[in-house]
């Protein structure tokens, strides 16, 4: 159970990081 929770948290963090990177890239490319 704990392992599953940890994995899910890691996945969520990775997704958030990817989203932020994409957003930053998009904004930078616009300016």
Buried (B, 14 or more C-beta within 10 A) or exposed (E): EEEEEEEEEEEEEEEEEEEEEEEEEEEEEEE
